[in-house]
Amino acid sequence: MNVLLESIRQTLLPGVKIASLDPHNPVVVHYVPPPWQVLGTGNYAAVFYHPDFPDQVVKVYAPGRSGQQEEIQVYRRLGPHPAFSQLLYAGDEFLILKRLHGITLYNAMHLGIPIPKQVIQDIDEALRYARQRGLFPHDVHGRNVMMQDGRGLVVDVSDFLHQETCSAWKDLKTAYYWLYRPFLSPLRVRVPYFMLDLVRLVYRLWRRFTDAWGHFLLKGR
């Protein structure tokens, strides 16, 4: 751990360039010092790994984006669970997490890799467990969940303290059972990224409209 911390503080943090251009879209990594590599990006932060430390990842928040302390609290409430990562170290500007290996459901759709029903069931169970620990699973979508060896994993818990209702996972499950399993899965369809991103954009706009309409109806009562 000491060697990893030294590399983070002397190489990664001084050299990495991250920007949050839109709070509703993933942050942008403009530069990462070698041999560090980008593993993924979210709306708050980017995740990096070092080839010498394949079982740990480092999450660095973009300037101006909050949420680190909330994520620390989430991991402490979760404790050890096979479907979630674990917090290994919390620094002033970063978190070191246990690395989850696998492929996101988003990328599986793009590559035409079958998504077994067990993956969905595992994620369901993991989210129930999180609720039992006093958390509120939020913004669980295809980029935030993974599968490895036919089992489901949840890779982003940064919004699990948000108490407002979120139907993202419920809507994804509906699409899985009503569209993916009967039609796309048997054909091994490879969905281009631009189509996946278009679906994501349309869904986000639809959710904004339905949320606004719901608030309007409540105010009218």
N, CA, C and O of each residue as an XYZ file, in Angstrom:
884
protein
N       0.829     -1.211      0.000
C       0.000      0.000      0.000
C       0.865      1.263      0.000
O       0.521      2.249     -0.652
N       1.981      1.238      0.726
C       2.838      2.425      0.781
C       3.405      2.795     -0.589
O       3.508      3.973     -0.929
N       3.774      1.775     -1.373
C       4.317      2.037     -2.707
C       3.233      2.632     -3.599
O       3.493      3.558     -4.367
N       2.019      2.099     -3.494
C       0.903      2.628     -4.278
C       0.613      4.073     -3.887
O       0.425      4.924     -4.756
N       0.576      4.355     -2.593
C       0.328      5.720     -2.138
C       1.395      6.682     -2.640
O       1.090      7.814     -3.015
N       2.619      6.242     -2.649
C       3.710      7.091     -3.141
C       3.517      7.425     -4.612
O       3.733      8.565     -5.025
N       3.109      6.429     -5.411
C       2.882      6.674     -6.832
C       1.695      7.600     -7.058
O       1.717      8.438     -7.960
N       0.663      7.450     -6.242
C      -0.509      8.322     -6.361
C      -0.120      9.774     -6.099
O      -0.478     10.673     -6.860
N       0.611      9.984     -5.020
C       0.913     11.353     -4.590
C       2.022     12.006     -5.405
O       2.066     13.230     -5.536
N       2.908     11.194     -5.946
C       4.039     11.773     -6.676
C       3.828     11.797     -8.189
O       4.447     12.601     -8.886
N       2.963     10.925     -8.699
C       2.796     10.820    -10.154
C       1.370     11.115    -10.611
O       1.150     11.974    -11.465
N       0.396     10.393    -10.031
C      -0.973     10.512    -10.525
C      -1.581     11.885    -10.234
O      -1.991     12.589    -11.158
N      -1.641     12.265     -8.972
C      -2.325     13.508     -8.610
C      -1.673     14.752     -9.204
O      -2.394     15.626     -9.683
N      -0.335     14.879     -9.197
C       0.260     16.088     -9.791
C       0.066     16.185    -11.303
O       0.072     17.285    -11.854
N      -0.106     15.052    -11.979
C      -0.141     15.094    -13.432
C      -1.497     14.950    -14.075
O      -1.687     15.407    -15.203
N      -2.460     14.325    -13.394
C      -3.747     14.036    -14.036
C      -4.531     15.320    -14.276
O      -4.490     16.250    -13.470
N      -5.248     15.354    -15.402
C      -6.085     16.503    -15.751
C      -7.506     16.002    -15.993
O      -7.777     15.300    -16.967
N      -8.414     16.381    -15.078
C      -9.812     15.959    -15.138
C     -10.691     17.201    -15.161
O     -10.409     18.181    -14.471
N     -11.754     17.160    -15.951
C     -12.702     18.280    -16.011
C     -14.126     17.756    -16.024
O     -14.422     16.739    -16.651
N     -14.998     18.458    -15.329
C     -16.426     18.165    -15.360
C     -17.089     19.217    -16.239
O     -17.262     20.364    -15.826
N     -17.459     18.817    -17.456
C     -18.033     19.765    -18.413
C     -19.546     19.872    -18.289
O     -20.130     20.905    -18.615
N     -20.178     18.804    -17.819
C     -21.632     18.762    -17.694
C     -21.955     17.857    -16.514
O     -21.548     16.695    -16.515
N     -22.676     18.351    -15.502
C     -22.950     17.532    -14.314
C     -23.771     16.281    -14.611
O     -23.812     15.359    -13.798
N     -24.428     16.245    -15.779
C     -25.249     15.086    -16.133
C     -24.503     14.086    -17.016
O     -25.071     13.066    -17.407
N     -23.252     14.366    -17.329
C     -22.456     13.474    -18.167
C     -21.135     13.163    -17.481
O     -20.703     13.908    -16.602
N     -20.483     12.059    -17.879
C     -19.212     11.688    -17.241
C     -18.155     12.776    -17.375
O     -18.136     13.532    -18.346
N     -17.275     12.838    -16.377
C     -16.155     13.774    -16.424
C     -15.245     13.402    -17.590
O     -15.311     12.292    -18.117
N     -14.396     14.347    -17.982
C     -13.480     14.137    -19.107
C     -12.050     14.122    -18.569
O     -11.644     15.016    -17.827
N     -11.301     13.102    -18.952
C      -9.893     13.006    -18.567
C      -9.065     13.502    -19.743
O      -9.028     12.857    -20.791
N      -8.399     14.646    -19.577
C      -7.599     15.222    -20.648
C      -6.187     14.630    -20.691
O      -5.564     14.552    -21.749
N      -5.701     14.220    -19.526
C      -4.341     13.653    -19.500
C      -4.179     12.793    -18.258
O      -4.647     13.149    -17.176
N      -3.507     11.652    -18.425
C      -3.171     10.801    -17.296
C      -1.698     10.416    -17.421
O      -1.285      9.918    -18.468
N      -0.903     10.633    -16.385
C       0.534     10.344    -16.475
C       0.798      8.844    -16.530
O       0.232      8.089    -15.739
N       1.650      8.404    -17.454
C       1.995      6.984    -17.520
C       2.818      6.579    -16.291
O       3.548      7.395    -15.730
N       2.691      5.302    -15.876
C       1.947      4.210    -16.527
C       0.503      4.092    -16.072
O      -0.147      3.085    -16.349
N      -0.016      5.107    -15.373
C      -1.416      5.071    -14.948
C      -2.339      5.013    -16.169
O      -2.019      5.561    -17.224
N      -3.471      4.353    -16.014
C      -4.435      4.232    -17.105
C      -5.842      4.492    -16.588
O      -6.147      4.231    -15.424
N      -6.696      5.008    -17.466
C      -8.092      5.274    -17.103
C      -8.875      3.972    -17.180
O      -8.839      3.269    -18.190
N      -9.579      3.664    -16.105
C     -10.433      2.483    -16.096
C     -11.878      2.847    -16.407
O     -12.596      2.068    -17.035
N     -12.306      4.030    -15.969
C     -13.680      4.453    -16.220
C     -13.916      5.856    -15.707
O     -13.103      6.407    -14.966
N     -15.038      6.429    -16.109
C     -15.415      7.771    -15.663
C     -16.878      7.787    -15.259
O     -17.699      7.053    -15.808
N     -17.190      8.635    -14.290
C     -18.565      8.847    -13.863
C     -18.860     10.329    -13.832
O     -18.035     11.141    -14.251
N     -20.026     10.685    -13.342
C     -20.417     12.092    -13.328
C     -19.643     12.921    -12.308
O     -19.639     14.150    -12.384
N     -18.985     12.255    -11.350
C     -18.256     12.974    -10.313
C     -16.744     12.829    -10.430
O     -15.996     13.751    -10.105
N     -16.302     11.666    -10.897
C     -14.881     11.346    -10.772
C     -14.450     10.397    -11.877
O     -15.265      9.872    -12.636
N     -13.139     10.195    -11.938
C     -12.556      9.209    -12.845
C     -11.831      8.157    -12.015
O     -11.356      8.427    -10.912
N     -11.758      6.954    -12.572
C     -11.133      5.836    -11.875
C      -9.910      5.396    -12.676
O      -9.976      5.216    -13.892
N      -8.794      5.226    -11.967
C      -7.530      4.887    -12.609
C      -6.950      3.627    -11.978
O      -7.285      3.255    -10.853
N      -6.060      2.977    -12.748
C      -5.332      1.849    -12.173
C      -3.893      1.887    -12.654
O      -3.571      2.451    -13.700
N      -3.038      1.262    -11.849
C      -1.610      1.153    -12.143
C      -1.312     -0.302    -12.474
O      -1.730     -1.188    -11.728
N      -0.601     -0.584    -13.571
C      -0.341     -1.982    -13.957
C       0.318     -2.816    -12.868
O       0.157     -4.036    -12.849
N       1.058     -2.184    -11.959
C       1.719     -2.929    -10.897
C       0.783     -3.291     -9.750
O       1.143     -4.067     -8.864
N      -0.441     -2.716     -9.774
C      -1.403     -2.957     -8.687
C      -2.760     -3.318     -9.303
O      -3.691     -2.514     -9.255
N      -2.878     -4.515     -9.877
C      -4.075     -4.870    -10.651
C      -5.346     -5.055     -9.822
O      -6.438     -5.105    -10.387
N      -5.229     -5.158     -8.504
C      -6.409     -5.420     -7.679
C      -6.904     -4.194     -6.925
O      -7.819     -4.295     -6.108
N      -6.303     -3.029     -7.195
C      -6.760     -1.779     -6.590
C      -7.012     -0.741     -7.684
O      -6.369     -0.757     -8.734
N      -7.944      0.147     -7.422
C      -8.175      1.282     -8.312
C      -8.172      2.549     -7.470
O      -8.380      2.512     -6.258
N      -7.931      3.668     -8.139
C      -7.900      4.964     -7.461
C      -8.967      5.849     -8.078
O      -8.986      6.066     -9.290
N      -9.843      6.352     -7.249
C     -10.922      7.231     -7.710
C     -10.564      8.668     -7.353
O     -10.380      9.005     -6.183
N     -10.469      9.511     -8.383
C     -10.091     10.915     -8.190
C     -11.261     11.783     -8.654
O     -11.724     11.669     -9.789
N     -11.725     12.642     -7.765
C     -12.863     13.510     -8.093
C     -12.416     14.701     -8.939
O     -11.324     15.237     -8.754
N     -13.268     15.097     -9.855
C     -12.984     16.264    -10.690
C     -13.052     17.533     -9.841
O     -13.808     17.585     -8.871
N     -12.270     18.556    -10.195
C     -12.328     19.829     -9.460
C     -13.749     20.381     -9.434
O     -14.434     20.423    -10.456
N     -14.174     20.799     -8.257
C     -15.502     21.378     -8.113
C     -16.606     20.372     -7.893
O     -17.751     20.761     -7.664
N     -16.295     19.082     -7.955
C     -17.319     18.065     -7.730
C     -17.177     17.510     -6.318
O     -16.100     17.071     -5.914
N     -18.278     17.539     -5.579
C     -18.279     17.011     -4.215
C     -18.708     15.541     -4.235
O     -18.977     14.976     -5.295
N     -18.763     14.950     -3.080
C     -19.280     13.589     -2.981
C     -18.334     12.587     -2.351
O     -18.737     11.460     -2.062
N     -17.077     12.974     -2.131
C     -16.119     12.013     -1.603
C     -16.521     11.531     -0.206
O     -16.508     10.330      0.062
N     -16.874     12.460      0.677
C     -17.228     12.069      2.039
C     -18.484     11.207      2.068
O     -18.590     10.280      2.871
N     -19.433     11.514      1.191
C     -20.645     10.702      1.114
C     -20.321      9.283      0.665
O     -20.884      8.319      1.183
N     -19.406      9.156     -0.308
C     -19.051      7.825     -0.789
C     -18.317      7.024      0.291
O     -18.518      5.815      0.405
N     -17.488      7.674      1.063
C     -16.821      7.004      2.178
C     -17.862      6.431      3.141
O     -17.743      5.296      3.603
N     -18.881      7.237      3.434
C     -19.929      6.791      4.345
C     -20.686      5.593      3.770
O     -21.024      4.659      4.497
N     -20.951      5.627      2.463
C     -21.652      4.514      1.826
C     -20.862      3.219      1.973
O     -21.421      2.194      2.364
N     -19.571      3.256      1.663
C     -18.765      2.042      1.748
C     -18.668      1.530      3.178
O     -18.641      0.320      3.402
N     -18.618      2.431      4.138
C     -18.568      2.001      5.529
C     -19.869      1.328      5.942
O     -19.848      0.379      6.725
N     -20.982      1.798      5.437
C     -22.267      1.147      5.742
C     -22.380     -0.204      5.048
O     -22.915     -1.156      5.618
N     -21.885     -0.288      3.839
C     -22.011     -1.543      3.089
C     -21.190     -2.657      3.712
O     -21.663     -3.787      3.824
N     -19.956     -2.350      4.122
C     -19.093     -3.405      4.604
C     -18.762     -4.374      3.472
O     -18.988     -4.059      2.304
N     -18.231     -5.545      3.805
C     -17.887     -6.519      2.758
C     -19.118     -7.191      2.158
O     -20.002     -7.652      2.881
N     -19.164     -7.240      0.851
C     -20.244     -7.913      0.112
C     -19.688     -8.270     -1.253
O     -19.016     -7.443     -1.869
N     -19.946     -9.480     -1.751
C     -19.318     -9.908     -3.011
C     -19.695     -9.092     -4.238
O     -18.964     -9.113     -5.228
N     -20.812     -8.374     -4.206
C     -21.241     -7.619     -5.377
C     -20.759     -6.174     -5.370
O     -20.954     -5.449     -6.345
N     -20.129     -5.751     -4.276
C     -19.666     -4.369     -4.164
C     -18.155     -4.323     -3.984
O     -17.535     -5.283     -3.526
N     -17.578     -3.184     -4.357
C     -16.177     -2.938     -4.057
C     -16.030     -2.666     -2.562
O     -17.015     -2.684     -1.824
N     -14.804     -2.415     -2.119
C     -14.543     -2.058     -0.724
C     -13.588     -0.873     -0.678
O     -12.694     -0.740     -1.514
N     -13.794     -0.027      0.306
C     -12.908      1.113      0.516
C     -11.663      0.639      1.259
O     -11.751      0.116      2.369
N     -10.497      0.830      0.630
C      -9.234      0.406      1.225
C      -8.471      1.550      1.864
O      -7.710      1.344      2.809
N      -8.677      2.775      1.343
C      -7.957      3.936      1.869
C      -8.658      5.199      1.379
O      -9.119      5.264      0.240
N      -8.730      6.192      2.248
C      -9.318      7.484      1.887
C      -8.291      8.577      2.070
O      -7.843      8.825      3.189
N      -7.908      9.241      0.980
C      -7.003     10.373      1.043
C      -7.769     11.671      0.926
O      -8.996     11.663      0.823
N      -7.060     12.787      0.941
C      -7.710     14.092      0.851
C      -8.366     14.308     -0.509
O      -9.405     14.963     -0.597
N      -7.773     13.765     -1.562
C      -8.280     14.009     -2.908
C      -8.649     12.727     -3.655
O      -8.983     12.778     -4.839
N      -8.594     11.596     -2.985
C      -8.787     10.343     -3.711
C      -9.249      9.235     -2.772
O      -9.158      9.349     -1.550
N      -9.746      8.167     -3.376
C     -10.086      6.938     -2.663
C      -9.362      5.783     -3.336
O      -9.234      5.755     -4.560
N      -8.887      4.831     -2.540
C      -8.373      3.584     -3.086
C      -9.425      2.510     -2.813
O      -9.835      2.295     -1.673
N      -9.851      1.845     -3.883
C     -10.921      0.850     -3.788
C     -10.443     -0.503     -4.302
O      -9.536     -0.588     -5.130
N     -11.063     -1.539     -3.799
C     -10.856     -2.876     -4.341
C     -11.374     -2.896     -5.784
O     -12.483     -2.437     -6.057
N     -10.571     -3.426     -6.695
C     -10.978     -3.448     -8.096
C     -11.933     -4.602     -8.376
O     -11.679     -5.738     -7.976
N     -13.027     -4.305     -9.061
C     -13.954     -5.319     -9.529
C     -13.657     -5.585    -11.000
O     -13.678     -4.667    -11.819
N     -13.386     -6.822    -11.325
C     -13.068     -7.186    -12.703
C     -14.336     -7.649    -13.413
O     -15.189     -8.301    -12.810
N     -14.454     -7.317    -14.675
C     -15.606     -7.742    -15.445
C     -15.889     -6.770    -16.574
O     -15.025     -5.987    -16.970
N     -17.101     -6.827    -17.084
C     -17.524     -5.949    -18.183
C     -18.862     -5.317    -17.808
O     -19.743     -5.991    -17.274
N     -19.012     -4.025    -18.087
C     -20.281     -3.367    -17.794
C     -21.370     -3.905    -18.723
O     -21.080     -4.387    -19.818
N     -22.606     -3.820    -18.282
C     -23.715     -4.260    -19.139
C     -23.813     -3.389    -20.384
O     -24.239     -3.849    -21.444
N     -23.418     -2.143    -20.248
C     -23.369     -1.223    -21.390
C     -22.423     -1.761    -22.465
O     -22.783     -1.813    -23.641
N     -21.217     -2.159    -22.064
C     -20.256     -2.691    -23.032
C     -20.645     -4.080    -23.520
O     -20.354     -4.443    -24.660
N     -21.299     -4.856    -22.667
C     -21.768     -6.172    -23.100
C     -22.790     -6.034    -24.228
O     -22.775     -6.805    -25.188
N     -23.677     -5.044    -24.103
C     -24.643     -4.790    -25.176
C     -23.924     -4.405    -26.462
O     -24.295     -4.849    -27.548
N     -22.901     -3.581    -26.331
C     -22.167     -3.142    -27.517
C     -21.466     -4.315    -28.208
O     -21.413     -4.366    -29.437
N     -20.935     -5.249    -27.434
C     -20.171     -6.366    -27.990
C     -21.024     -7.582    -28.310
O     -20.531     -8.560    -28.870
N     -22.300     -7.524    -27.958
C     -23.169     -8.666    -28.213
C     -22.925     -9.836    -27.286
O     -23.229    -10.977    -27.633
N     -22.376     -9.567    -26.107
C     -22.119    -10.623    -25.128
C     -23.396    -10.881    -24.328
O     -23.972     -9.939    -23.784
N     -23.853    -12.135    -24.243
C     -25.099    -12.428    -23.521
C     -25.035    -12.023    -22.050
O     -24.011    -12.186    -21.388
N     -26.141    -11.496    -21.562
C     -26.268    -11.097    -20.166
C     -27.205    -12.088    -19.484
O     -28.417    -12.013    -19.687
N     -26.683    -13.012    -18.682
C     -27.538    -14.016    -18.046
C     -28.504    -13.403    -17.033
O     -28.242    -12.341    -16.468
N     -29.616    -14.087    -16.816
C     -30.596    -13.614    -15.839
C     -30.002    -13.568    -14.438
O     -30.406    -12.743    -13.618
N     -29.038    -14.454    -14.157
C     -28.410    -14.480    -12.838
C     -27.741    -13.149    -12.507
O     -27.706    -12.742    -11.346
N     -27.212    -12.473    -13.523
C     -26.573    -11.173    -13.309
C     -27.584    -10.178    -12.759
O     -27.298     -9.461    -11.800
N     -28.764    -10.135    -13.365
C     -29.820     -9.222    -12.914
C     -30.263     -9.586    -11.506
O     -30.477     -8.703    -10.675
N     -30.400    -10.868    -11.233
C     -30.825    -11.316     -9.907
C     -29.782    -10.966     -8.844
O     -30.134    -10.568     -7.733
N     -28.502    -11.114     -9.185
C     -27.441    -10.758     -8.231
C     -27.479     -9.276     -7.892
O     -27.335     -8.893     -6.730
N     -27.671     -8.447     -8.905
C     -27.709     -7.006     -8.664
C     -28.936     -6.649     -7.834
O     -28.859     -5.801     -6.944
N     -30.060     -7.287     -8.118
C     -31.259     -7.081     -7.307
C     -30.982     -7.387     -5.833
O     -31.344     -6.616     -4.945
N     -30.337     -8.521     -5.598
C     -30.032     -8.929     -4.222
C     -29.090     -7.931     -3.562
O     -29.262     -7.594     -2.391
N     -28.092     -7.456     -4.312
C     -27.138     -6.493     -3.768
C     -27.829     -5.183     -3.394
O     -27.507     -4.582     -2.369
N     -28.767     -4.743     -4.212
C     -29.478     -3.494     -3.919
C     -30.407     -3.665     -2.719
O     -30.574     -2.734     -1.931
N     -31.012     -4.846     -2.574
C     -31.811     -5.117     -1.370
C     -30.929     -5.057     -0.116
O     -31.315     -4.491      0.907
N     -29.741     -5.651     -0.220
C     -28.791     -5.613      0.893
C     -28.443     -4.172      1.255
O     -28.391     -3.820      2.434
N     -28.201     -3.329      0.230
C     -27.862     -1.926      0.481
C     -29.006     -1.218      1.212
O     -28.762     -0.424      2.120
N     -30.239     -1.500      0.825
C     -31.385     -0.876      1.498
C     -31.453     -1.315      2.958
O     -31.782     -0.520      3.839
N     -31.138     -2.588      3.207
C     -31.140     -3.091      4.581
C     -30.078     -2.397      5.429
O     -30.200     -2.343      6.652
N     -29.043     -1.870      4.790
C     -27.982     -1.157      5.500
C     -28.268      0.339      5.602
O     -27.386      1.124      5.950
N     -29.509      0.730      5.297
C     -29.906      2.126      5.429
C     -29.523      3.002      4.263
O     -29.449      4.222      4.405
N     -29.273      2.396      3.088
C     -28.885      3.154      1.904
C     -30.038      3.207      0.905
O     -31.049      2.521      1.059
N     -29.861      4.037     -0.123
C     -30.919      4.282     -1.110
C     -30.317      4.147     -2.516
O     -29.885      5.143     -3.097
N     -30.284      2.935     -3.062
C     -29.688      2.747     -4.397
C     -30.250      3.741     -5.403
O     -31.463      3.844     -5.583
N     -29.356      4.465     -6.050
C     -29.743      5.571     -6.918
C     -28.858      5.574     -8.159
O     -27.655      5.322     -8.081
N     -29.470      5.863     -9.302
C     -28.731      6.004    -10.554
C     -27.975      4.716    -10.905
O     -26.810      4.756    -11.301
N     -28.655      3.578    -10.751
C     -28.065      2.281    -11.098
C     -28.456      1.973    -12.536
O     -29.612      1.656    -12.818
N     -27.487      2.066    -13.448
C     -27.773      1.872    -14.870
C     -26.670      1.017    -15.504
O     -25.781      0.521    -14.811
N     -26.740      0.852    -16.818
C     -25.865     -0.079    -17.513
C     -24.386      0.214    -17.415
O     -23.570     -0.700    -17.531
N     -24.019      1.468    -17.203
C     -22.597      1.814    -17.046
C     -22.100      1.567    -15.627
O     -20.893      1.493    -15.398
N     -23.021      1.438    -14.671
C     -22.658      1.331    -13.264
C     -22.723     -0.090    -12.718
O     -22.405     -0.321    -11.551
N     -23.128     -1.034    -13.544
C     -23.189     -2.423    -13.106
C     -22.396     -3.281    -14.087
O     -22.299     -2.965    -15.273
N     -21.828     -4.377    -13.568
C     -20.957     -5.226    -14.368
C     -21.331     -6.687    -14.176
O     -22.141     -7.041    -13.320
N     -20.715     -7.518    -14.999
C     -20.829     -8.958    -14.784
C     -19.453     -9.593    -14.968
O     -18.639     -9.149    -15.779
N     -19.224    -10.647    -14.185
C     -18.002    -11.437    -14.295
C     -18.367    -12.892    -14.004
O     -18.961    -13.207    -12.974
N     -17.998    -13.766    -14.936
C     -18.293    -15.193    -14.790
C     -19.766    -15.438    -14.507
O     -20.123    -16.306    -13.710
N     -20.619    -14.660    -15.172
C     -22.054    -14.862    -15.054
C     -22.691    -14.323    -13.788
O     -23.860    -14.606    -13.522
N     -21.944    -13.542    -12.989
C     -22.487    -12.976    -11.763
C     -22.486    -11.454    -11.843
O     -21.648    -10.862    -12.524
N     -23.426    -10.825    -11.145
C     -23.604     -9.389    -11.227
C     -22.832     -8.619    -10.168
O     -22.659     -9.091     -9.044
N     -22.368     -7.425    -10.536
C     -21.601     -6.549     -9.651
C     -22.125     -5.124     -9.770
O     -22.607     -4.716    -10.827
N     -22.029     -4.374     -8.683
C     -22.400     -2.951     -8.673
C     -21.128     -2.149     -8.461
O     -20.471     -2.293     -7.430
N     -20.772     -1.308     -9.421
C     -19.465     -0.655     -9.372
C     -19.503      0.807     -8.936
O     -18.451      1.378     -8.649
N     -20.669      1.425     -8.876
C     -20.734      2.839     -8.499
C     -21.819      3.025     -7.452
O     -22.999      2.809     -7.729
N     -21.426      3.424     -6.256
C     -22.379      3.613     -5.160
C     -22.381      5.061     -4.680
O     -22.875      5.355     -3.592
N     -21.833      5.963     -5.485
C     -21.617      7.344     -5.040
C     -22.908      8.086     -4.727
O     -22.881      9.065     -3.982
N     -24.039      7.647     -5.275
C     -25.307      8.348     -5.037
C     -26.221      7.610     -4.071
O     -27.414      7.910     -4.010
N     -25.695      6.654     -3.315
C     -26.544      5.799     -2.488
C     -27.033      6.464     -1.205
O     -27.720      5.822     -0.411
N     -26.696      7.735     -0.982
C     -27.276      8.474      0.136
C     -28.434      9.365     -0.307
O     -29.104      9.975      0.526
N     -28.670      9.441     -1.620
C     -29.761     10.265     -2.133
C     -31.092      9.579     -1.850
O     -31.319      8.454     -2.295
N     -31.959     10.241     -1.122
C     -33.189      9.597     -0.676
C     -34.351      9.726     -1.655
O     -35.376      9.066     -1.485
N     -34.201     10.572     -2.682
C     -35.310     10.704     -3.613
C     -35.468      9.425     -4.443
O     -34.508      8.691     -4.677
N     -36.694      9.185     -4.873
C     -37.000      7.976     -5.638
C     -36.260      7.988     -6.966
O     -36.201      9.013     -7.645
N     -35.695      6.843     -7.332
C     -35.003      6.690     -8.616
C     -35.444      5.368     -9.237
O     -35.322      4.311     -8.617
N     -35.952      5.434    -10.449
C     -36.482      4.237    -11.115
C     -35.523      3.676    -12.159
O     -35.918      2.822    -12.952
N     -34.274      4.136    -12.179
C     -33.349      3.738    -13.243
C     -33.179      2.219    -13.312
O     -33.277      1.637    -14.393
N     -32.928      1.575    -12.174
C     -32.716      0.125    -12.194
C     -34.004     -0.620    -12.532
O     -33.976     -1.606    -13.269
N     -35.117     -0.159    -12.005
C     -36.402     -0.779    -12.325
C     -36.682     -0.685    -13.822
O     -37.159     -1.649    -14.421
N     -36.397      0.449    -14.426
C     -36.634      0.628    -15.853
C     -35.684     -0.242    -16.672
O     -36.074     -0.802    -17.696
N     -34.415     -0.354    -16.211
C     -33.469     -1.208    -16.926
C     -33.917     -2.668    -16.879
O     -33.809     -3.386    -17.874
N     -34.418     -3.105    -15.727
C     -34.909     -4.485    -15.615
C     -36.098     -4.725    -16.542
O     -36.203     -5.780    -17.166
N     -36.981     -3.751    -16.627
C     -38.135     -3.883    -17.526
C     -37.673     -4.059    -18.961
O     -38.178     -4.920    -19.681
N     -36.705     -3.238    -19.379
C     -36.170     -3.366    -20.741
C     -35.472     -4.710    -20.929
O     -35.539     -5.300    -22.007
N     -34.806     -5.191    -19.889
C     -34.105     -6.480    -19.983
C     -35.091     -7.610    -20.222
O     -34.883     -8.425    -21.121
N     -36.158     -7.677    -19.439
C     -37.083     -8.807    -19.528
C     -38.050     -8.707    -20.709
O     -38.472     -9.728    -21.254
N     -38.401     -7.482    -21.106
C     -39.397     -7.323    -22.164
C     -38.800     -7.101    -23.551
O     -39.461     -7.354    -24.559
N     -37.558     -6.630    -23.607
C     -36.946     -6.352    -24.904
C     -35.690     -7.193    -25.131
O     -35.563     -7.869    -26.151
N     -34.770     -7.145    -24.176
C     -33.482     -7.807    -24.391
C     -33.606     -9.328    -24.467
O     -33.149     -9.932    -25.437
N     -34.211     -9.949    -23.468
C     -34.238    -11.419    -23.432
C     -35.031    -12.030    -24.600
O     -34.553    -12.982    -25.217
N     -36.214    -11.518    -24.917
C     -36.962    -12.169    -26.005
C     -36.470    -11.822    -27.403
O     -36.666    -12.616    -28.323
N     -35.843    -10.678    -27.598
C     -35.532    -10.236    -28.954
C     -34.027    -10.085    -29.231
O     -33.521    -10.657    -30.196
N     -33.313     -9.324    -28.396
C     -31.919     -9.024    -28.693
C     -30.972    -10.159    -28.337
O     -30.062    -10.479    -29.101
N     -31.188    -10.768    -27.175
C     -30.258    -11.802    -26.719
C     -30.150    -12.989    -27.677
O     -29.030    -13.404    -27.977
N     -31.256    -13.559    -28.173
C     -31.126    -14.701    -29.077
C     -30.373    -14.375    -30.368
O     -29.756    -15.256    -30.967
N     -30.422    -13.119    -30.793
C     -29.778    -12.723    -32.043
C     -28.324    -12.298    -31.853
O     -27.613    -12.070    -32.832
N     -27.873    -12.190    -30.592
C     -26.519    -11.708    -30.298
C     -26.246    -10.369    -30.999
O     -25.176    -10.153    -31.569
N     -27.237     -9.486    -30.940
C     -27.132     -8.190    -31.613
C     -26.049     -7.338    -30.959
O     -25.993     -7.226    -29.734
N     -25.187     -6.737    -31.784
C     -24.195     -5.781    -31.293
C     -24.759     -4.376    -31.495
O     -25.012     -3.957    -32.624
N     -24.948     -3.669    -30.413
C     -25.571     -2.347    -30.484
C     -24.471     -1.287    -30.533
O     -23.662     -1.209    -29.609
N     -24.421     -0.478    -31.578
C     -23.381      0.573    -31.667
C     -23.470      1.537    -30.489
O     -24.544      1.767    -29.932
N     -22.314      2.095    -30.123
C     -22.282      3.024    -28.998
C     -23.190      4.231    -29.230
O     -23.825      4.719    -28.295
N     -23.254      4.712    -30.468
C     -24.077      5.910    -30.696
C     -25.545      5.620    -30.427
O     -26.285      6.503    -29.992
N     -25.975      4.375    -30.688
C     -27.371      4.012    -30.398
C     -27.592      3.877    -28.894
O     -28.624      4.303    -28.375
N     -26.621      3.283    -28.193
C     -26.738      3.181    -26.744
C     -26.785      4.558    -26.103
O     -27.561      4.789    -25.175
N     -25.958      5.473    -26.594
C     -25.942      6.834    -26.049
C     -27.227      7.577    -26.387
O     -27.706      8.389    -25.595
N     -27.790      7.298    -27.572
C     -29.060      7.923    -27.942
C     -30.184      7.435    -27.034
O     -31.016      8.227    -26.590
N     -30.208      6.139    -26.760
C     -31.214      5.588    -25.843
C     -31.058      6.221    -24.466
O     -32.046      6.568    -23.819
N     -29.808      6.369    -24.019
C     -29.540      6.984    -22.717
C     -30.048      8.423    -22.677
O     -30.640      8.848    -21.685
N     -29.813      9.180    -23.767
C     -30.265     10.573    -23.823
C     -31.785     10.647    -23.807
O     -32.360     11.435    -23.056
N     -32.445      9.829    -24.635
C     -33.909      9.843    -24.691
C     -34.498      9.450    -23.340
O     -35.471     10.046    -22.879
N     -33.901      8.444    -22.716
C     -34.401      8.012    -21.405
C     -34.262      9.127    -20.374
O     -35.174      9.367    -19.584
N     -33.109      9.811    -20.386
C     -32.899     10.895    -19.429
C     -33.918     12.017    -19.634
O     -34.447     12.555    -18.662
N     -34.196     12.373    -20.893
C     -35.188     13.409    -21.173
C     -36.581     12.962    -20.750
O     -37.365     13.753    -20.225
N     -36.882     11.684    -20.986
C     -38.181     11.136    -20.584
C     -38.345     11.183    -19.068
O     -39.416     11.519    -18.562
N     -37.280     10.845    -18.351
C     -37.361     10.889    -16.897
C     -37.559     12.312    -16.398
O     -38.318     12.536    -15.455
N     -36.886     13.278    -17.020
C     -37.070     14.678    -16.618
C     -38.513     15.109    -16.845
O     -39.102     15.800    -16.014
N     -39.081     14.695    -17.986
C     -40.458     15.072    -18.291
C     -41.428     14.451    -17.302
O     -42.315     15.131    -16.787
N     -41.260     13.145    -17.032
C     -42.186     12.484    -16.105
C     -42.042     13.022    -14.690
O     -43.039     13.149    -13.979
N     -40.812     13.345    -14.262
C     -40.616     13.926    -12.936
C     -41.284     15.299    -12.847
O     -41.945     15.609    -11.856
N     -41.106     16.120    -13.889
C     -41.714     17.450    -13.902
C     -43.241     17.341    -13.913
O     -43.924     18.108    -13.233
N     -43.772     16.398    -14.678
C     -45.221     16.210    -14.750
C     -45.766     15.745    -13.402
O     -46.838     16.175    -12.976
N     -45.027     14.870    -12.740
C     -45.450     14.408    -11.426
C     -45.482     15.540    -10.414
O     -46.418     15.637     -9.621
N     -44.462     16.402    -10.435
C     -44.451     17.553     -9.529
C     -45.619     18.508     -9.830
O     -46.226     19.072     -8.921
N     -45.913     18.671    -11.115
C     -47.023     19.541    -11.512
C     -48.359     19.022    -10.975
O     -49.182     19.784    -10.468
N     -48.553     17.694    -11.100
C     -49.803     17.107    -10.614
C     -49.925     17.221     -9.101
O     -51.013     17.456     -8.574
N     -48.792     17.052     -8.397
C     -48.829     17.153     -6.943
C     -49.151     18.585     -6.510
O     -49.901     18.789     -5.555
N     -48.590     19.574     -7.206
C     -48.867     20.965     -6.861
C     -50.306     21.331     -7.142
O     -50.871     22.204     -6.483
N     -50.905     20.664     -8.123
C     -52.275     20.999     -8.489
C     -53.328     20.439     -7.551
O     -54.503     20.796     -7.641
N     -52.906     19.563     -6.653
C     -53.872     18.984     -5.726
C     -54.276     19.965     -4.639
O     -55.086     19.631     -3.776
